[in-house]
Amino acid sequence: MTALVTLAAAGPSPLWYATRAGGTVALVLLTATVALGIAVGGRYEPQRIARFEVSALHRNLSVLTLVFLALHIVTALLDTFVHLGWLATVVPFVSSYRPLWLGLGTVAFDLLLAVALTSAVRLRLGQRRWKAVHWLAYAAWPVALFHAAGTGTDTRLPQQLALYFACLAVVVGAVWWRLYRAGPGRVAARLWAGVTAAAVPVVLVAFMNSGPLQPGWAHRAGGTAPVATVAGQPAPVPAEDGGGSE
């Protein structure tokens, strides 16, 4: 009986599941926020909805993204399976556990935090400066996507793969829609956007095929959590984190 209780304690905790769920929802909301900002940005005037309603939806999605991102971070810190430390939430690449992939998540969080803070003082900052910082949200999206694919414990699941590529399709589709309806001028900017939109899927597929979809990725990603033992034998741990399919 004691061994069974210890096994249950050594397995995935509710915080571990909450971390995964919070991160997944945050990625979906960030995708929706970025895609909406791209698709209806510039001089585009929606036909069936007022522009201020689009702006309100964009703003609310941004707030929800930060809420679920905060849930993702706090539950990861509280979970004792991996001891991350508060420093890793704001300083990239300092974690001993998967430093590169967790560091990308920190970079995405820092970029989104900069956008949120400057939006709070938008009037004092000025439109041009605020807009320059606001572009960081677009940079945060691919960084967050690679963070999820590189460090996520569900990456191999068909449902999770479908989610990642659905997010990719939504944002890339928004970029091409924006380019399609763009008027003359700013050729260099449109060319850069088109090349980036075409390159991200190629890079992601190449990375997935050579990294997370290959056996042993949990170890090659840069560290695994300690494995608990029961009666001298390794206890079950979350898949891709030192046990399970690895």
C-alpha positions as CSV (number, residue, x, y, z in Angstrom):
1,M,0.0,0.0,0.0
2,T,2.8,2.4,0.9
3,A,4.4,1.7,-2.5
4,L,1.2,2.5,-4.3
5,V,0.8,5.8,-2.5
6,T,4.4,6.6,-3.3
7,L,3.8,5.7,-7.0
8,A,0.8,8.0,-7.1
9,A,2.8,10.8,-5.5
10,A,5.6,10.3,-8.0
11,G,3.4,10.5,-11.0
12,P,2.2,13.6,-12.8
13,S,0.6,16.1,-10.4
14,P,-2.5,18.3,-11.1
15,L,-0.1,21.2,-11.4
16,W,1.8,19.4,-14.2
17,Y,-1.5,19.0,-16.1
18,A,-2.4,22.6,-15.4
19,T,0.9,23.8,-16.7
20,R,0.4,21.9,-20.0
21,A,-3.2,23.1,-20.3
22,G,-2.3,26.7,-19.5
23,G,0.5,26.8,-22.0
24,T,-1.6,25.2,-24.8
25,V,-4.5,27.7,-24.2
26,A,-2.0,30.6,-24.1
27,L,-0.6,29.5,-27.4
28,V,-4.0,29.3,-29.0
29,L,-5.0,32.7,-27.7
30,L,-1.7,34.3,-28.8
31,T,-2.2,32.8,-32.2
32,A,-5.7,34.3,-32.4
33,T,-4.4,37.7,-31.2
34,V,-1.6,37.8,-33.7
35,A,-3.7,36.6,-36.6
36,L,-6.4,39.2,-35.9
37,G,-3.8,41.9,-35.6
38,I,-2.2,41.0,-38.9
39,A,-5.4,40.4,-40.9
40,V,-7.2,43.6,-39.9
41,G,-4.3,45.9,-39.4
42,G,-3.3,48.8,-41.6
43,R,-6.1,50.6,-43.5
44,Y,-8.4,47.6,-43.7
45,E,-12.0,48.4,-42.9
46,P,-14.2,45.4,-41.9
47,Q,-17.6,45.4,-43.7
48,R,-19.8,43.7,-41.0
49,I,-18.2,44.8,-37.8
50,A,-17.1,48.2,-36.5
51,R,-13.4,48.8,-36.3
52,F,-13.6,49.7,-32.6
53,E,-15.2,46.2,-32.0
54,V,-12.2,44.6,-33.7
55,S,-9.8,46.6,-31.5
56,A,-11.8,45.6,-28.4
57,L,-11.7,41.9,-29.4
58,H,-7.9,42.2,-30.1
59,R,-7.3,43.8,-26.7
60,N,-9.4,41.2,-24.8
61,L,-7.7,38.3,-26.5
62,S,-4.3,39.9,-25.5
63,V,-5.4,40.1,-21.9
64,L,-6.7,36.5,-21.9
65,T,-3.4,35.4,-23.4
66,L,-1.5,37.0,-20.5
67,V,-3.9,35.4,-17.9
68,F,-3.3,31.9,-19.2
69,L,0.4,32.6,-19.7
70,A,0.6,33.6,-16.0
71,L,-1.3,30.4,-15.1
72,H,1.2,28.4,-17.2
73,I,4.2,30.0,-15.4
74,V,2.9,29.9,-11.9
75,T,1.8,26.3,-12.0
76,A,5.2,25.4,-13.6
77,L,7.0,27.1,-10.7
78,L,4.8,25.4,-8.0
79,D,5.1,22.0,-9.5
80,T,8.0,20.1,-7.7
81,F,8.7,17.8,-10.6
82,V,11.2,20.3,-12.0
83,H,12.5,23.1,-9.8
84,L,12.7,26.0,-12.2
85,G,13.0,29.1,-9.9
86,W,11.6,32.5,-10.4
87,L,14.7,33.8,-12.1
88,A,14.0,31.5,-15.1
89,T,10.7,33.2,-15.7
90,V,12.3,36.6,-16.6
91,V,15.9,35.8,-17.5
92,P,16.2,33.5,-20.6
93,F,18.4,30.4,-20.8
94,V,19.4,30.2,-17.1
95,S,17.4,27.0,-16.3
96,S,19.3,23.8,-15.9
97,Y,16.3,21.9,-17.3
98,R,16.0,22.2,-21.1
99,P,17.7,25.7,-21.0
100,L,17.2,26.6,-24.7
101,W,13.6,25.6,-25.0
102,L,12.5,27.0,-21.7
103,G,14.6,30.1,-22.5
104,L,12.5,30.6,-25.6
105,G,9.4,30.6,-23.5
106,T,11.0,33.2,-21.3
107,V,11.9,35.3,-24.3
108,A,8.3,35.2,-25.6
109,F,7.0,36.1,-22.1
110,D,9.4,39.1,-21.9
111,L,8.4,40.4,-25.3
112,L,4.7,40.1,-24.4
113,L,5.3,41.8,-21.1
114,A,7.0,44.7,-22.8
115,V,4.0,45.1,-25.1
116,A,1.6,45.0,-22.2
117,L,3.6,47.5,-20.1
118,T,4.0,50.0,-23.0
119,S,0.3,49.7,-23.9
120,A,-0.5,50.9,-20.4
121,V,1.4,54.1,-21.1
122,R,0.6,54.3,-24.7
123,L,-0.4,58.0,-24.6
124,R,2.7,59.1,-22.9
125,L,5.0,56.9,-25.0
126,G,3.7,58.2,-28.3
127,Q,2.1,56.3,-31.2
128,R,5.4,55.7,-33.1
129,R,7.3,54.3,-30.2
130,W,4.4,52.2,-29.0
131,K,3.9,50.8,-32.4
132,A,7.6,49.8,-32.6
133,V,7.3,47.9,-29.4
134,H,3.9,46.4,-30.3
135,W,5.6,44.6,-33.2
136,L,7.3,42.5,-30.6
137,A,4.1,40.6,-30.1
138,Y,4.5,39.3,-33.7
139,A,8.0,38.2,-32.9
140,A,6.8,36.5,-29.7
141,W,4.5,34.1,-31.6
142,P,7.1,32.0,-33.5
143,V,9.3,32.0,-30.4
144,A,6.4,30.7,-28.3
145,L,5.6,28.1,-30.9
146,F,9.1,26.7,-31.0
147,H,9.2,26.8,-27.2
148,A,6.0,24.7,-27.1
149,A,7.3,22.2,-29.7
150,G,10.7,21.9,-28.1
151,T,9.9,21.6,-24.4
152,G,6.3,20.3,-24.5
153,T,5.7,16.8,-23.3
154,D,2.8,16.2,-25.7
155,T,4.6,17.1,-28.9
156,R,4.4,13.6,-30.3
157,L,0.7,13.3,-29.8
158,P,-1.3,13.6,-33.1
159,Q,-3.7,16.0,-31.4
160,Q,-0.9,18.3,-30.3
161,L,0.8,18.2,-33.6
162,A,-2.5,19.1,-35.3
163,L,-2.9,22.0,-32.9
164,Y,0.6,23.4,-33.6
165,F,0.1,23.2,-37.4
166,A,-3.4,24.7,-37.1
167,C,-1.9,27.7,-35.2
168,L,0.8,27.9,-37.9
169,A,-1.8,27.8,-40.7
170,V,-3.9,30.5,-39.1
171,V,-1.0,33.0,-38.7
172,V,0.5,32.2,-42.1
173,G,-2.9,32.6,-43.7
174,A,-3.4,35.9,-42.0
175,V,0.0,37.1,-43.4
176,W,-0.9,36.1,-46.9
177,W,-4.3,37.7,-46.6
178,R,-2.7,40.9,-45.5
179,L,-0.3,40.8,-48.4
180,Y,-3.1,40.0,-50.9
181,R,-5.1,43.1,-50.0
182,A,-2.0,45.4,-49.6
183,G,-1.8,48.3,-51.9
184,P,1.2,49.6,-53.8
185,G,4.3,50.7,-51.9
186,R,6.5,49.2,-49.1
187,V,7.7,46.5,-51.4
188,A,10.6,45.6,-49.2
189,A,8.4,45.1,-46.1
190,R,5.9,43.0,-48.0
191,L,8.7,40.9,-49.4
192,W,10.2,40.4,-46.0
193,A,6.8,39.4,-44.6
194,G,6.2,36.9,-47.4
195,V,9.6,35.3,-47.1
196,T,9.2,35.0,-43.3
197,A,5.7,33.5,-43.7
198,A,7.1,30.9,-46.1
199,A,10.2,30.1,-44.0
200,V,8.6,29.5,-40.6
201,P,6.6,26.4,-41.7
202,V,9.7,24.9,-43.4
203,V,11.9,25.5,-40.4
204,L,9.3,24.1,-38.0
205,V,8.8,20.9,-40.0
206,A,12.5,20.4,-40.3
207,F,13.0,21.0,-36.6
208,M,10.1,18.6,-35.6
209,N,11.4,15.8,-37.8
210,S,15.0,16.1,-36.5
211,G,14.1,16.9,-32.9
212,P,10.9,16.3,-30.9
213,L,9.6,13.5,-33.1
214,Q,12.8,11.5,-32.8
215,P,13.4,9.0,-29.9
216,G,15.5,10.4,-27.1
217,W,14.5,14.0,-27.5
218,A,13.8,14.5,-23.8
219,H,17.5,13.9,-23.1
220,R,18.9,15.7,-26.1
221,A,16.7,18.8,-25.3
222,G,19.1,19.6,-22.5
223,G,18.2,17.9,-19.2
224,T,15.6,15.7,-17.6
225,A,14.1,15.9,-14.2
226,P,15.2,13.5,-11.5
227,V,13.4,10.1,-11.6
228,A,11.7,9.1,-8.4
229,T,12.2,5.5,-7.2
230,V,9.9,3.1,-5.5
231,A,11.4,0.0,-3.8
232,G,14.6,0.6,-5.8
233,Q,12.8,0.8,-9.1
234,P,12.1,3.9,-11.3
235,A,8.7,5.3,-10.7
236,P,6.5,6.3,-13.6
237,V,7.1,9.9,-14.7
238,P,5.4,12.0,-17.4
239,A,6.2,10.8,-20.9
240,E,9.1,12.6,-22.7
241,D,10.5,13.6,-19.3
242,G,12.8,10.7,-18.5
243,G,10.2,7.9,-18.7
244,G,7.3,6.8,-20.9
245,S,8.2,6.7,-24.6
246,E,11.8,7.7,-23.9
